[in-house]
Amino acid sequence: MPRPTAAQLAYGSFTVIFSTLAMLLLSQTSSGLGIAVVATAGLALGLLVAMTVPLPRQSAARAPRPVTAAQQAPTPLRAPVAAVASEPVHERAAS
């Protein structure tokens, strides 16, 4: 899950604060239940705004390039190296 951007955090926070304040002032509620409902509505609205802020585009996500015929062809095996018989190996006799 991607982390929220600074814009998402700022827009969501401002929405929660100002929408809750506006709803409290317009509803003129003084009961605990009314304040809880308004606060919950403000949090839901802030979450909605934060999630709908457009995310920055991913520049690293590119379409994969098609594989060419040269890349699909198997590489030829190398010919084995012939043994070089230049001088025989002499071992010392045990004394």
N, C-alpha and C positions, 0 to 999 in steps of 0.2 A: 504494500500500500504506500503510495507516494506521500511524502511529507507536505503539509500545507505551505503555500508560499506566503511571503510577507503581505502581499495584497489580499489574499484570502483571510488572513488573520485580522488585518486592519478593517476590511469591509465588514466582516462578521462581528467584530467587537463593537464597531460604531453602530451597526444595526441593532444589536442587542441593547446597548445603552440608550440610544435615542428612541427606539420604538417602545421600549418598556417605560421610559419616562413619559412619552406622549400618551401611551395608553393609560397610565396611572393618572395623568392630569385630566384626560378626557372622560374617563369613567368615574372619577371622583370616589373611588372605592376606599373604604377604610377597614374592611374586614380582612382577616388573615387569609381566608379562602380566596377572596377576590384578588388580593395581592399575589398569591401563589399562582393563580390562573394567568394573570397578566405577565408574571415573570416567566412562566413556562411558555407562553405564547411568544414572548420576546426572544427567548432562547431558541425556540423552533424557527422563528423568522431569521434570526442571525445565522443559524446553521444552514438554512436554505440559501441565503445570500452568499455565504462563504463557499458553498459547494457549487454554485452556478457561476462563480468568477472564472473566466477562461484561463486555462493553464497555459504556460509557455510551450511553444512547439518544441518537439524533440528533434534537433538537427542531426543527431547521431543515428536515428532510425531511418535507414535508407532501404530502398528496395534492393533485394539481392540481384547481382548481375548474373546473366545467363552463362552457363558453362560452355566454353568453346570446344570444338572438336580436338584441338591440340591438348587441352587440359584433360579430356576424357581418354585419350589414347594412352595405353600403358607404355611405360618407358622400356626401351629395349634392354635386355640383360647384357652385361659386359661379358666379353669372351674371357675364359679363364687364362690367367697368366701362366705361360709355359715355364717350367723349371729351367734355370740356367745352370748348365754343367760346365763351368769354367775350370775349376780345379777340384780335385777330389779332397775330401776332408780327411786329414790324417790325425789319428789320435795317438797320444803317447802311450807307450807300453808301460805297464805297471812294473816298477823295479823292486 
